[in-house]
Structures are given as structure tokens and as C-alpha cells.
Amino acid sequence: MSEGPRLPGVEADDDDEDRIVCHVDADCFYASCERLREPALRGEPVVVGMGYEPGETVGAVATASYEAREFGVESAQAISTALEHLPRRAALDPDADDHDPELTREETGFYRPVDMDYYESVASEVRDILHDCADVVREVSIDEAYLDVTERTAWEVADGFARHITDRIRREVGVTVSVGVAPTMSAAKIASDFDKPDGLTVVRPGEVREFLAPLEVDLLHGVGPVTARELREMGLETAADVAAADPEPLVEAFGERGRELYDRARGDDDRRVEPKGEPKSFSRESASADPVSEPEPKYEQIETLASAVADRARREGALYRTVGVKAVLPPYDVNTRARSLSGPVDDPDLVERIARDLFTEFETDPVRKVGVRVANLEFAAADQASLDGWERRADGGGATDDDSSDSDPESTSDSGDGDEPASPNAARDPEDGQSSLTDFVDR
């Protein structure tokens, strides 16, 4: 593990129990993103999904806000069932064909289509904060990640450190997350679900088994509905039951996963938080308390951010083929522009020039946030390419303009292997044991 800032007087220790793992899980992430875009949705029942428009017959709920859940709407539910529980607010229009005069405003909600590109752009801002707060980050999906913060804090103040993370995300991005802190990955994940939304649960060394003991088996990390049913058929109702059981029948029933269930029910989990792969891009963003209209302050931010991402790429030994900018206009209109280069380069001056040029489109617009990124990364220990070579070879045409639909979506900013779920068939980290439909929905 890399050496990083550590609280004074805190000594490093190789004991696994001294590891401090955070699991950060966004609350109803898709719905939260929609509320960023439409502030009027705050406090209202919001359902994000597909198949609710007239003429569509197949669809599912991707996420339901906590207000919508009070009506019986759930993630992965058929959209037709969701509409029975919570009709669309549009149904209150007296001119609508499906207007029901018996409905009141309080009995309806808002439905919005899934917009993964937008959600990924918000997620990239959260990821930047996570990477700034931890030396090691394992991104599991668009809305959750593990952090090893052992070198950043101490158990005595771990709750304050975790709250610092949640506060930064709320203040700088505008969404809420729940955090679980524990000595192991599996316990941290369970803890993050323990007190949603906006929850913080800390399970300290020596407390893991006691924390897990009363939990029903379907709350154990990696246990889905089928496994939970089979465990109950074996007479195992709680984590304590699994921890006290003979592990051999578990191995016979579930193979090696049975041993894993036994170990994790006892609080034993020696997995380390490890990144899932090399990042696909690096980005930095800066937000203003009030929208900025004057060009000069925005260009100063662009130059600072360009220098920061280019410096990080150089420190990480990365070359880049794409330079991009972001401009977020009120209330949350996300615009991205990018330019592809003729080949991979390492040149901070080029990043700054391209970023400034791409941003000219927004120089007179009111902007609440700006960002710069380098993408399509290649990692090389030597033979760093220079900008002059590529520009000379292209005879001034070494870069081509792309619009916001550039081939390397902003979602991969600072990501691992870029496998965030973008469709109902996308797969989560196999270690989480989640079904493919669950991958699409947002808890």
C-alpha cells in the first residue's frame, strides 16, 4: 500500500484488524441524479425506469426514490405494477385520456427514463472525490466502491473521516451516499446498507462477529434469494447460525462458496481492496457557489484543471489520445466536448491549449462547474511521446473534434476497467453475487 498522509501519532500495523475499509454506496442514485437536473422533484416520489410511455408493453423499474417506495414501488419491479401502485403525475392533467378524477396529487409520482450517460457524468464527480480521499479504490459499479483508508485515518476517528467523505459528496456533487466502515470488505458492505439513506455505520475491530450475528442470512454478503432459501431449509436463519454450523454440509451444498459463507458469517474475510484495473481516464472538476458568466475566471479554472490532469497522467506513467472538457450550466445541464489526437502523447501544454479551445463554446454562458479530462489512456514505462512529434506528423491536423458523443464516455473517468452497468444485462463484480437484473437497478 502506498504511503500517504496519516494522522499524527498513528503507527502503521500489518495486522488485518487494523485495516480500515469503507464501502460507499449511493442512495437511489439514478433518482438523485434526476433531482439534480430537476430540483422540483426533490421530496416527490420519483421512479426511473423504462416501459412506462404509451404503447410500450415491456419495462422495469431501475430505481424508486424512498418516497415512491412508500407506495410499494420497488427496484426491478415490472413497470406496469409500479404504475398500479403509483400512477404518473401527468394523469392529473384534466385533458389526459387516462385522467382519474379520484386521484389526488399525493397519490401520484414522477417517472423518468434511464439516462446512463448523464448518470455516468455525475458518478465521475463522485469517483474523483473517492480517489482524493483514499490511496486505494475498488470501483464496483456506477454507484458503489470500496476504499482502503488505513493510511489516511485511524479507528479512533474513522467515523469523522467517513462523514467527511459523505459531506464532500453532498456539498460538491449534490447526491447522498451511505458508508459502512469495517476491518473487512464484506462487513463494510453490509454496514453501508444498515442505515440508509445518508447512513454511516462503523464496525470496529473485534466487533464484526457480534455485528453480524443477529442478521438474517439473506443480508450476508453474496447471499441472494435462492441461497437464502436453501440456508433456511438447512435450519440456518441468521449469520450466527451459519457461524456456529458445521462447515462441511455448507461445502457439500454450495461448493467452495459454502466455506466462504461460513468464514464471512464469522467475520473472517482476508480480501484486500484492490483496483480492478488501469484507469481509462483522468479528470478534475471545479464548482462555483454561483454560476460564473465572465470568461476569464472560467479560463483560469480550465488552465488549472488542465495542468492537474496532465500532471497526474505523467505521475501515473500514462499517455492519452483524447482531451475533453465539461461545462455544467444551471440547473444541471451537463455538456461535454472532446478532441481525439493522432496518437498517444504526454504534453501538458497541448492539454491546456485544446481544453481552452474546446471551452470557447461556453465562454459567455453562466457555468456552475467546469472540468478537464484526458482519456483513452495508454500506460508505458518509457518512450513517452511528445506533442511536437504528433503535431508535426499531422501537419497541424493532429487532432479531430468530437462532440459530446465522443467514443470514450465521461463515465470512465478515473475508473477501473469501465464495467459499470449500463443495461439490464450488464454484470456487476462477481464477488458481489448480484443478478444481472439487480445490476441494472439502483438501490
C-alpha positions in Angstrom: 0.0 0.0 0.0 1.3 3.4 -0.9 2.5 5.8 1.8 0.1 8.6 2.3 -1.0 11.3 4.8 -1.7 9.8 8.2 -2.8 11.3 11.4 0.0 12.3 13.8 0.9 9.6 16.3 -0.8 6.8 14.3 1.6 3.9 13.6 1.3 1.5 10.7 0.5 -2.1 11.6 0.3 -5.1 9.3 -2.5 -6.7 11.4 -5.5 -7.2 9.3 -7.8 -5.9 12.0 -6.1 -2.6 11.7 -7.3 -2.2 8.1 -9.9 0.4 7.7 -12.3 -0.3 4.8 -15.1 2.0 3.6 -17.9 0.8 1.4 -19.5 3.8 -0.2 -23.0 3.2 -1.7 -25.1 6.0 -3.3 -28.7 6.3 -2.2 -31.2 5.8 -5.0 -28.5 7.2 -7.3 -30.5 7.5 -10.5 -33.3 9.3 -8.8 -30.8 11.6 -7.0 -29.3 12.4 -10.4 -32.8 13.3 -11.8 -33.3 15.6 -8.9 -30.1 17.4 -9.6 -31.4 18.0 -13.1 -34.9 18.9 -11.9 -34.8 20.4 -8.4 -38.6 20.4 -8.4 -38.5 16.6 -8.0 -36.9 16.9 -4.5 -39.2 15.4 -1.9 -41.5 13.9 -4.6 -42.0 10.2 -5.5 -39.6 9.6 -8.4 -39.4 6.4 -10.5 -36.6 5.8 -13.0 -37.2 3.1 -15.5 -38.3 2.1 -18.9 -41.6 0.9 -20.5 -44.0 3.5 -19.0 -44.6 5.5 -22.1 -47.9 4.9 -24.1 -47.5 2.0 -26.5 -44.6 0.3 -24.6 -45.5 -3.1 -23.1 -42.3 -4.3 -21.5 -40.3 -2.4 -18.9 -38.9 -2.4 -15.4 -38.1 0.0 -12.5 -34.4 0.8 -12.4 -34.8 2.8 -9.1 -37.5 4.2 -6.9 -37.0 7.0 -4.5 -37.8 6.4 -0.9 -41.0 8.4 -1.3 -42.0 6.1 -4.2 -41.2 3.0 -2.2 -43.8 4.0 0.4 -46.4 3.3 -2.3 -45.0 -0.2 -3.0 -42.8 0.6 -5.9 -39.5 -1.4 -5.9 -36.4 -1.8 -8.0 -36.7 -4.5 -10.6 -40.5 -4.4 -10.4 -42.5 -4.6 -13.7 -43.3 -1.0 -14.7 -47.0 -2.0 -15.1 -47.1 -3.0 -11.4 -45.3 0.2 -10.4 -47.9 2.3 -12.3 -50.7 0.4 -10.5 -49.1 1.4 -7.2 -48.2 4.9 -8.2 -49.8 6.4 -11.3 -47.9 9.1 -13.2 -48.4 12.7 -12.1 -49.3 13.5 -15.7 -52.5 11.6 -15.1 -53.8 14.6 -13.2 -54.0 16.6 -16.4 -57.7 17.1 -17.0 -57.2 16.7 -20.7 -55.3 13.4 -20.4 -57.1 10.3 -21.7 -56.3 8.4 -18.6 -57.3 11.1 -16.2 -58.8 9.7 -13.0 -60.8 12.3 -11.0 -60.5 10.2 -7.9 -56.7 10.6 -7.8 -55.1 13.2 -5.6 -51.7 14.8 -6.1 -50.3 12.9 -3.1 -51.2 9.6 -4.8 -49.1 10.1 -8.0 -45.4 10.4 -8.8 -43.0 11.3 -11.5 -41.5 8.8 -14.0 -38.3 9.4 -15.8 -36.4 7.4 -18.5 -33.0 5.9 -17.7 -30.2 8.2 -18.9 -26.9 6.4 -18.3 -24.7 9.0 -20.0 -25.9 11.6 -17.5 -25.7 9.3 -14.5 -22.1 8.4 -15.5 -21.2 12.1 -15.7 -22.4 12.6 -12.1 -20.7 9.3 -11.0 -17.4 10.6 -12.3 -17.6 13.5 -10.0 -18.2 11.2 -7.0 -15.2 9.0 -8.1 -12.9 12.0 -8.2 -13.7 12.6 -4.5 -13.2 9.0 -3.6 -9.8 8.8 -5.3 -8.9 12.1 -3.5 -9.9 10.6 -0.1 -8.2 7.2 -0.4 -5.0 5.7 -1.7 -6.7 2.5 -2.9 -10.2 2.5 -4.5 -12.0 -0.5 -6.0 -14.9 0.7 -8.1 -17.7 -2.0 -8.1 -20.3 -0.2 -10.2 -21.6 3.2 -11.1 -22.9 3.8 -7.6 -20.6 2.0 -5.2 -16.9 1.5 -4.4 -14.6 0.1 -1.7 -11.9 2.3 -0.2 -8.9 1.3 1.9 -8.3 4.4 4.1 -5.9 2.7 6.5 -3.1 5.1 5.7 -5.4 8.1 5.9 -7.0 7.9 9.3 -7.3 5.8 12.5 -10.0 3.8 14.1 -10.5 6.4 16.8 -11.6 8.9 14.3 -12.9 6.7 11.5 -16.5 7.9 11.8 -15.4 11.5 11.4 -13.3 10.6 8.3 -16.2 8.8 6.8 -18.6 11.7 7.5 -16.0 14.0 5.8 -16.4 11.8 2.6 -20.2 11.9 2.7 -20.3 15.7 3.3 -17.9 16.4 0.4 -20.0 14.3 -2.0 -23.2 16.1 -0.8 -21.6 19.5 -1.0 -19.6 19.2 -4.2 -21.8 16.8 -6.2 -25.3 17.1 -4.7 -26.1 13.4 -4.1 -26.2 11.5 -0.8 -24.3 8.3 -0.1 -24.3 5.8 2.8 -21.0 4.5 4.1 -20.0 1.4 6.0 -16.7 1.2 7.8 -15.2 -2.1 9.0 -11.9 -4.1 9.0 -13.2 -6.3 6.1 -14.8 -5.7 2.8 -17.8 -7.9 3.4 -18.6 -6.3 6.8 -18.2 -2.8 5.3 -20.6 -3.6 2.5 -23.3 -4.9 4.9 -22.7 -1.9 7.2 -23.3 0.5 4.3 -26.8 -0.9 3.9 -27.5 -0.8 7.6 -28.8 2.7 8.0 -29.9 4.0 4.5 -30.3 6.7 3.3 -27.4 9.0 4.2 -26.3 6.4 6.7 -23.0 5.9 8.5 -22.3 2.6 10.3 -18.9 1.9 11.8 -18.0 -1.7 12.8 -14.7 -1.6 14.8 -12.1 -4.4 15.1 -13.3 -7.1 17.5 -17.0 -6.2 16.9 -17.5 -7.7 13.4 -18.9 -11.1 14.5 -21.2 -9.5 17.1 -22.5 -7.1 14.5 -23.2 -9.9 12.0 -24.7 -12.4 14.5 -28.4 -11.2 14.5 -28.6 -10.5 10.8 -30.8 -12.7 8.7 -28.9 -14.9 6.2 -30.1 -13.0 3.2 -28.3 -9.9 4.5 -24.9 -11.7 4.3 -22.6 -10.5 1.6 -23.0 -12.6 -1.5 -26.3 -14.3 -0.5 -29.2 -14.0 -2.9 -32.8 -15.2 -2.6 -32.0 -18.8 -3.7 -29.1 -19.3 -1.4 -31.0 -17.7 1.5 -33.9 -20.2 0.9 -31.5 -23.1 0.9 -29.8 -22.0 4.0 -33.1 -21.7 5.8 -34.0 -25.2 4.6 -30.9 -26.3 6.4 -32.2 -24.6 9.6 -29.9 -21.6 9.3 -31.8 -18.4 9.8 -29.1 -15.9 10.9 -25.5 -15.2 10.5 -24.9 -16.6 14.0 -26.5 -19.9 12.9 -24.2 -20.1 9.9 -21.1 -19.2 12.0 -22.0 -21.9 14.5 -22.7 -24.6 11.9 -20.6 -27.5 10.7 -18.9 -26.1 7.6 -18.9 -29.4 5.8 -22.6 -29.5 4.9 -22.2 -26.0 3.6 -19.4 -27.0 1.4 -21.4 -30.0 0.2 -24.3 -27.8 -0.7 -22.6 -24.8 -2.2 -19.0 -26.0 -3.0 -16.2 -23.6 -2.1 -18.7 -20.8 -1.7 -20.1 -22.7 1.3 -16.7 -22.3 3.1 -16.8 -18.6 2.1 -20.2 -18.2 3.6 -19.1 -19.8 6.8 -16.0 -17.7 7.1 -17.8 -14.4 6.4 -20.6 -15.2 8.8 -17.8 -15.4 11.4 -16.3 -12.1 10.3 -13.4 -13.7 8.5 -12.5 -12.0 5.2 -8.9 -11.5 4.2 -9.6 -9.9 0.8 -7.7 -6.7 0.2 -9.2 -3.7 -1.5 -7.5 -3.7 -4.9 -8.3 -1.6 -8.0 -10.0 -3.6 -10.8 -7.7 -2.4 -13.5 -5.9 0.5 -15.0 -8.0 3.7 -15.3 -9.4 4.7 -18.6 -9.2 8.5 -18.0 -8.2 11.1 -15.5 -10.4 14.2 -14.8 -10.6 17.1 -12.5 -13.5 19.5 -11.9 -14.2 22.7 -10.1 -17.5 24.0 -9.0 -18.6 27.6 -8.1 -21.1 28.6 -5.4 -22.8 30.8 -8.0 -22.8 30.4 -11.8 -19.9 32.3 -13.4 -20.6 34.2 -16.7 -17.3 36.2 -17.2 -14.9 34.3 -19.5 -11.6 35.0 -17.7 -12.3 33.2 -14.3 -13.6 30.2 -16.2 -10.4 30.1 -18.4 -8.3 30.3 -15.3 -10.1 27.3 -13.9 -9.6 25.4 -17.2 -5.9 26.1 -17.2 -5.5 25.0 -13.5 -7.5 21.8 -14.1 -5.7 21.0 -17.4 -2.4 21.3 -15.5 -3.7 19.0 -12.8 -4.9 16.2 -15.1 -1.7 16.3 -17.2 0.4 16.2 -14.1 -1.5 13.2 -12.8 -1.2 11.4 -16.1 2.6 12.0 -16.1 2.9 10.7 -12.5 0.9 7.6 -13.4 3.1 7.0 -16.5 0.1 7.4 -18.8 -0.2 8.7 -22.4 -3.5 10.0 -23.7 -5.3 10.1 -27.0 -8.2 12.3 -26.1 -8.6 15.7 -24.3 -12.0 16.8 -23.2 -13.8 19.5 -21.2 -17.1 19.7 -19.3 -19.4 22.7 -18.7 -22.3 22.3 -16.4 -24.9 25.0 -16.8 -27.7 25.7 -14.3 -29.6 23.9 -13.0 -27.6 20.8 -14.1 -27.2 20.8 -17.9 -24.1 18.7 -18.5 -22.2 19.5 -21.7 -19.0 17.7 -22.7 -16.7 18.2 -25.7 -13.7 16.2 -26.7 -10.9 16.1 -29.3 -9.1 13.0 -30.4 -5.4 13.1 -31.1 -3.4 11.3 -33.8 -1.6 9.2 -31.2 -0.9 8.9 -27.5 1.0 11.9 -26.1 2.3 13.3 -22.8 2.2 17.0 -23.2 0.7 19.4 -20.6 0.8 22.4 -22.9 -1.3 20.6 -25.5 -3.9 19.6 -22.9 -4.2 23.3 -21.9 -4.5 24.6 -25.4 -7.1 22.1 -26.5 -9.1 22.5 -23.3 -9.2 26.3 -23.8 -10.2 25.8 -27.4 -13.0 23.4 -26.6 -14.3 25.6 -23.9 -14.8 28.7 -26.2 -18.3 27.5 -26.9 -19.3 28.2 -23.3 -17.1 31.2 -22.5 -20.1 33.6 -22.2 -22.6 31.1 -20.7 -23.3 31.0 -16.9 -21.4 28.0 -15.8 -21.6 26.3 -12.3 -18.9 23.7 -12.9 -16.1 23.2 -15.3 -13.9 20.1 -15.9 -11.0 18.8 -17.9 -10.1 15.2 -18.7 -7.6 13.2 -20.6 -8.8 9.8 -21.9 -8.0 6.7 -24.0 -5.0 6.2 -21.8 -2.0 4.0 -22.6 0.4 3.1 -19.8 4.1 2.9 -20.7 7.2 2.8 -18.5 9.3 4.5 -21.1 9.3 6.1 -24.6 7.0 8.9 -23.6 5.6 10.5 -26.7 5.8 14.3 -27.1 3.2 16.6 -28.6 5.6 18.0 -31.2 6.0 14.7 -32.9 2.3 14.1 -33.3 1.6 17.7 -34.4 4.3 17.7 -37.0 3.2 14.3 -38.3 -0.3 15.5 -38.7 0.8 18.8 -40.2 -1.3 20.8 -37.9 -4.2 18.3 -38.2 -3.1 16.0 -35.4 -6.4 16.4 -33.6 -10.0 16.0 -34.7 -13.0 17.5 -32.9 -15.7 15.2 -31.4 -18.9 16.4 -29.9 -20.4 15.2 -26.6 -20.8 11.7 -28.1 -17.0 11.0 -28.1 -16.1 7.4 -28.1 -14.6 7.4 -24.6 -17.6 8.4 -22.4 -17.1 10.5 -19.4 -18.3 7.6 -17.3 -14.9 6.0 -17.4 -13.2 9.0 -15.6 -10.7 7.6 -13.1 -12.5 4.3 -13.4 -11.1 0.8 -13.1 -12.0 -1.4 -16.1 -15.0 0.6 -17.1 -17.6 -2.1 -16.4 -20.2 0.0 -14.7 -23.6 -1.5 -15.6 -25.3 0.4 -18.5 -28.0 -2.0 -19.4 -30.2 -4.7 -17.9 -27.7 -7.3 -19.0 -24.6 -5.7 -17.6 -22.7 -7.6 -15.0 -21.5 -6.4 -11.6 -18.4 -7.5 -9.8 -18.8 -11.3 -9.5 -17.7 -11.1 -5.9 -21.0 -9.4 -5.0 -23.1 -12.3 -6.2 -25.7 -9.9 -7.7 -28.0 -11.0 -10.5 -27.9 -9.2 -13.9 -31.2 -7.5 -13.3 -30.0 -6.3 -10.0 -27.1 -4.8 -11.8 -29.4 -2.5 -13.8 -31.5 -1.4 -10.8 -30.3 1.2 -8.4 -30.9 0.6 -4.7 
